[in-house]
Amino acid sequence: MAMSGMDTRHKYVCVRLGESLGLEHRLVEETVREDEQCWNALNGFLNAEGPNRLMFLGSEKDRSFRLLMEEDLQLPVLKAGKHKVIYFFCVEVDKPVGNKEHELSQDIVEGEL
């Protein structure tokens, strides 16, 4: 479990992720804190020298989400219309500036991004 507290940048990502999936941001924050891989990925993304994007796979119907890794995009288990891909990106190194969400299309389900 992640022991560090969340700052405003962490909370921004959790609020936006919750809004994209219709989830209460406190539930998102709790889930992120308890998932070590997710917490580490979020911290890496917020680090000035970290990756410039962070992706999640979510389902409004199942009221759930998880960290999405590049290799997950090749999995045939992703079903069109059931999941959303939500990604955050940085334009400036130290500041997340927005998020995008996409319904999974057949192209993504087949692993062609």
Backbone hydrogen bonds, N-H to C=O, Kabsch-Sander energy under -0.5 kcal/mol:
donor,donor_aa,acceptor,acceptor_aa,energy
2,A,33,R,-2.9
11,K,7,D,-2.3
12,Y,8,T,-2.1
13,V,9,R,-1.9
14,C,10,H,-2.3
15,V,11,K,-2.9
16,R,12,Y,-2.5
17,L,13,V,-2.6
18,G,14,C,-2.6
19,E,15,V,-2.6
20,S,16,R,-2.2
21,L,17,L,-1.4
22,G,18,G,-1.0
23,L,18,G,-2.8
27,L,24,E,-0.8
28,V,24,E,-1.7
29,E,25,H,-2.9
30,E,26,R,-2.3
31,T,27,L,-2.4
32,V,28,V,-2.7
33,R,29,E,-2.4
34,E,30,E,-1.9
35,D,31,T,-1.4
36,E,34,E,-0.9
39,W,35,D,-3.0
40,N,36,E,-2.6
41,A,37,Q,-2.2
42,L,38,C,-2.6
43,N,39,W,-2.5
44,G,40,N,-2.4
45,F,41,A,-2.4
46,L,42,L,-2.0
47,N,43,N,-1.0
47,N,44,G,-0.5
50,G,47,N,-2.1
54,L,88,F,-2.1
56,F,86,I,-2.8
57,L,66,R,-2.8
58,G,56,F,-0.5
58,G,84,K,-2.8
59,S,64,S,-2.7
63,R,59,S,-0.9
64,S,59,S,-1.8
66,R,57,L,-1.9
68,L,55,M,-2.9
69,M,67,L,-0.5
72,D,69,M,-1.1
73,L,69,M,-0.6
73,L,70,E,-1.3
74,Q,71,E,-1.4
75,L,72,D,-1.8
78,L,75,L,-1.0
81,G,104,L,-0.9
82,K,79,K,-1.6
83,H,79,K,-1.1
84,K,58,G,-2.9
85,V,102,H,-2.5
86,I,56,F,-2.5
86,I,84,K,-0.6
87,Y,85,V,-0.5
87,Y,100,K,-2.3
88,F,54,L,-2.8
89,F,98,G,-1.3
90,C,52,N,-1.9
91,V,95,K,-0.8
92,E,95,K,-0.7
95,K,92,E,-1.5
97,V,89,F,-1.4
98,G,89,F,-0.8
100,K,87,Y,-2.4
102,H,85,V,-2.1
104,L,83,H,-1.8
109,V,105,S,-2.3
110,E,106,Q,-2.0
111,G,108,I,-1.6
112,E,107,D,-2.8
113,L,111,G,-0.8
